Amino acid sequence: MKSPEREYRFLIDASPAVSGPGNVDLGTSATYTATPGMPDVVEHDYWFASAESTKWTVKANADGTAALPVEFTSADQNVLRVRARDASGGLSPVTEKQLSLNTWRPAIGHEGDIGTQSGAATFTFTTPMPDAVEFEYWLTADPATKWTVPVSGNTASVSYTPPRIGDYEMVVTSKEFQANGRVFPGTFTFDARQPGAVTFEYSFDWGPVQQVAAQNGRAGLAWTPPLPPEGSASHNLRVRTLTADNVSSPEKTYYFSITSAPYYVRNDSGAVTEQVTVPADGSGAGTMTWAPPDRGSYSVIVWGTTADGTKSGGIGYSVYVN
């Protein structure tokens, strides 16, 4: 007599074991040890997850182990990946070693109210980095222009006054295109807040980026929207400014919607007895005269038609004749 079989499942991990320091400092070096999890290992590949295209290969010792020298030169070097290769070229699964990288990020404090008329403030930089010699600082609105200040102890102070009063984020306005906008042509007005802005760069609905020149920090953009397929559609306009040397401002997004119906009235399901076409004037408005044939409930359906025959979404008007 035989008993039923019992199955025992287990997994063989052929990936290498990686040992070495888990806490490291930016600007230093370290050596890690790879111990194989499969036989006949002759080489180890290793790289950082943040730079997949840059890999290093080292020969393994007779026992399959290998030393992996690493230099920490970037703040994103926080995951070390290692795999082994045997004599036939077979590769092991990849091992990942998570690292805690001390990037010596400086702290910033300030005194004075930079939002007042005088606009002056004193900024203090502090760094935990040993033997630091200088700080480099710049404005996010102008990353191409950088300044340096020597470190005294582990701190330094600088005074800064903005070149003008106001918000550096540009302004986008439009009389025609609002949250409940219409389908007819309209104009956007761009108002720069970035000193030296010469160009506005813009894009509708994440489409191609286009440019319009700034005149004294302003520009107007005429636009005819596409006809919404179902009566209304939401849009966005993204705009930023550029200086002559291509320094950009923060991006501003302007949200608006387009409706293709002339008015908004509740829908009605009553009967439609005839169809009348009337011309539209330059603003897109039209006038219709209609005489009901008898008492009862009616629906008047209104839609617009462009020159190429494209129809807008329809709107129903409820009419009750007593």
C-alpha positions, -999 to +999 in steps of 0.1 A: +000+000+000+013+035-009+003+068+007-006+099-014+023+120-025+031+154-009+048+180-030+074+203-015+081+234-035+113+255-031+132+281-050+169+282-058+182+318-057+210+321-082+215+359-078+247+371-062+249+384-026+263+419-023+279+432+009+293+466+017+284+499+033+248+509+031+253+546+042+276+565+020+286+601+013+284+620-020+320+626-033+334+595-017+342+559-029+335+525-016+341+488-025+314+462-024+318+424-025+298+401-048+294+365-037+280+342-064+248+322-060+255+298-089+286+277-099+314+285-124+310+323-121+338+341-140+326+377-141+302+402-124+284+431-141+274+460-119+257+495-124+234+520-108+197+518-115+198+556-124+223+549-153+213+516-170+236+524-200+267+526-179+278+492-167+311+479-154+324+443-156+351+428-133+367+393-133+358+370-105+382+353-082+387+315-083+358+311-057+335+334-078+337+364-056+346+398-069+354+433-055+332+461-070+348+496-067+323+525-068+326+563-068+296+583-057+294+614-080+257+619-083+228+623-059+207+596-077+232+568-071+211+550-045+204+516-060+234+494-070+226+464-093+248+433-097+246+401-118+270+372-123+281+355-155+293+319-158+319+304-182+292+296-208+279+332-208+248+325-187+236+353-165+222+352-130+192+372-118+200+408-108+206+417-072+197+452-060+214+468-030+196+499-016+219+527-005+214+557+017+233+585+001+242+615+021+241+643-005+252+671+019+221+691+009+226+726+022+200+744+043+188+779+034+175+806+058+167+843+054+162+875+072+142+905+059+109+906+040+117+901+003+080+910-005+083+946+007+090+977-013+127+976-005+128+939-014+162+933+002+169+901+022+199+883+036+201+846+029+222+822+050+235+789+036+246+760+059+262+728+048+270+695+067+297+687+040+332+685+056+359+708+041+334+726+018+350+757+002+321+775-015+284+776-022+269+780-056+235+797-059+211+809-086+174+818-092+151+791-107+139+818-132+174+823-145+194+790-140+221+802-165+233+829-141+251+815-111+271+831-083+295+817-057+303+827-021+331+812+001+323+790+031+333+802+065+331+773+089+301+756+074+280+787+065+279+818+042+256+848+039+245+868+008+223+898+003+198+898-026+174+924-040+151+914-069+155+936-100+118+946-099+087+944-078+060+919-088+053+883-096+075+867-122+048+843-133+032+855-165-005+863-168-029+849-195-063+866-200-091+864-226-125+882-228-139+856-252-125+823-239-137+816-204-149+786-184-182+787-203-167+801-235-181+802-270-170+788-304-164+821-322-129+835-328-113+853-299-081+867-285-057+858-257-036+884-240-002+875-227+015+897-200+051+889-191+065+892-156+100+880-164+126+907-169+139+908-204+112+886-219+112+888-257+092+857-267+061+839-255+061+801-261+026+785-261+008+752-267-029+743-269-040+710-254-004+696-251+000+701-288+029+715-308+048+744-291+046+777-310+060+812-304+049+848-306+071+878-301+067+900-270+063+937-275+071+956-243+064+924-224+029+918-240+014+900-269-020+892-283-029+858-298-060+855-321-075+820-322-104+802-338-112+770-319-123+738-335-160+730-334-167+707-304-180+673-315-207+671-289-217+707-281-188+715-256-152+707-250-125+716-224-092+731-234-059+743-219-034+769-231+002+765-216+024+796-219+059+807-207+082+835-215+118+834-229+146+859-227+170+865-256+194+839-241+166+813-237+161+816-200+125+806-194+099+817-168+076+792-149+049+778-171+013+792-168-017+770-177-050+787-187-081+765-186-112+773-206-141+755-224-158+759-258-195+755-264-209+752-300-245+759-291-258+795-293-275+794-259-281+769-231-317+759-225-330+727-210-336+698-235-371+688-243-385+657-260-415+672-277-423+669-315-404+688-342-426+698-371-404+716-396-368+728-402-359+764-409-324+777-419-315+813-411-282+832-418-258+842-390-243+877-388-207+885-382-209+876-345-225+842-353-260+853-341-292+846-360-329+853-357-358+828-365-395+835-368-418+806-362-456+803-360-469+772-342-495+753-363-518+744-334-520+741-297-497+716-280-461+710-268-432+715-293-394+713-293-373+738-313-339+723-320-311+748-327-276+741-341-249+761-359-233+752-392-199+764-404-190+773-440-178+738-447-210+722-435-198+711-401-227+711-375-224+720-339-242+701-311-279+709-309-298+725-281-336+719-275-360+747-266-393+737-250-424+756-263-460+751-250-488+767-270-521+770-251 
